[in-house]
Amino acid sequence: MDFRTSLNNYLPQTEVDSLINSIENGKQTHALLLNTKKMSDEEFLSRFPNVRKHPFVEHAYLYDKDEYEFGKDMLYDDGVYSIEDASAMMVVYFLKPQEDDVILDICAAPGGKSIGASLAMNDKGVIVSNDISYPRAKAMSQNVERMGRGDIIVASNDFVFSHIHFHSSFDKIIVDAPCSGSAMMRKNPEAKADWRYEKVKSNARKQLDILELAYDMLKEGGTLAYSTCSFSFEEDEQTIITFKEKHPEIEMIALPEDPSFYHNEKLPEAVHLFPNRFEGEGQFICLFKKPGTIVKTPHKIISNQRYKEFLKDYGLLDRSNEMMRSKFYSLYQSFDSTHLNILRYGVKLFEMRDIYIPDHHLAHFLGPEYSLPISLEEAKAYVHGDTFKIDKPDGFYIVSYDKQNLGYVKATQGVVKNHYPKGLRREW
């Protein structure tokens, strides 16, 4: 079965024609989500007046890549925004994370939905951002660091083996399930050539397995958001219909009506964000609740007296500050990560060595009030990895330019030793 035929099996011919035309002839969309902890909407719009507000998501903007290359701007490296698909952002929009939520994003890489949830929660809560692929989780960890988020645990777990330890642990769970990726066809022509109906069926079986694991880890009264970047019925509506047959107790959440949403009569509560209707690359989204009344996880922190002065200097005393594998981390509240393969536990503060060197993540987590402003010329030298003179006593300093923290330097006898990560260094 080819791609068009698979669509004809559940969509009206006019919808199929419009969708195929959008994939083959439509222009790829570009969007970003602003980190308002680092820059206000007003300032962002004054700098980039030709962006357009996302029709639903607060602090999100669509843009023309021919006019603005946001991925190459230094503000991207500073974590001022996250580049994401406009339709993928809608998962968090519908899920509505709240402060103090404990959330699992089970197939999270590259981390856009976890970052979106973190921004919506104002860094107050816990998000376990997991990907079974360690390389993908590692790349996601770098995105979390760049955005300066302080409530995300990055993990690389196969929950087939560890879900039993997290039974009924999460208020909300995001299952952005592996799929055939037909929403990638417009930006990646190889995705169209690679599409196979056999892959669709294989992915549908995997999706059900992941949903079973996630449902076990969802609290009573908790909400699960299921999404794919697929246009295939078998990976979308059929997966949820089959899951509901096994779990008739789940309570479907009806997503709203809008001219840009497509609802299929076989599962009218869910929505398709087709690119011929919605200005994005495409997403299927469905939400449901587990019956019961949710009990919130008590807010608990682990204080650390050994580095109290360090924590006090950076305003971290009210957070959970914990040592893990010779690394010192700060998280909004403590979370039992015993059975997680952790790459990052909130903000990495430093590693234990002969002397402790403050971590790049901490510089991006903190505001510019903790920094030493430097000139544009010095900032260019810094991101290139060069040294420059500084009239400060010996010690570590966060340097910033244009109210954005860049990273750490160590002043030694009037010269800075550059601590900007080598993998990020470039010409500015």
Secondary structure, DSSP 8 states (H G I E B T S, - for coil): --HHHHHHTTS-HHHHHHHHHHHHHS----EEEE-TTTS-HHHHHHH-TT-EE-SSSTTEEE--TTT--GGGSHHHHTTSEEE--TTTTHHHHHH---TT-EEEETT-TT-HHHHHHHHHTTT-SEEEEE-SSHHHHHHHHHHHHHHT-SSEEEE---HHHHGGGGTT-EEEEEEE-----GGGTTT-HHHHHH--HHHHHHHHHHHHHHHHHHHHHEEEEEEEEEEES---GGGTHHHHHHHHHH-TT-EEE-----TT-B--TTSTTSEEE-TTTSSSS-EEEEEEE-SS------------STTHHHHHHTT-TTSEEEEETTEEEEESS----TTS-EEEESEEEEE-SSS----HHHHHHS-GGGEEE--HHHHHHHHHT---B--S-SEEEEEEETTEEEEEEEEETTEEEE-S-GGG----
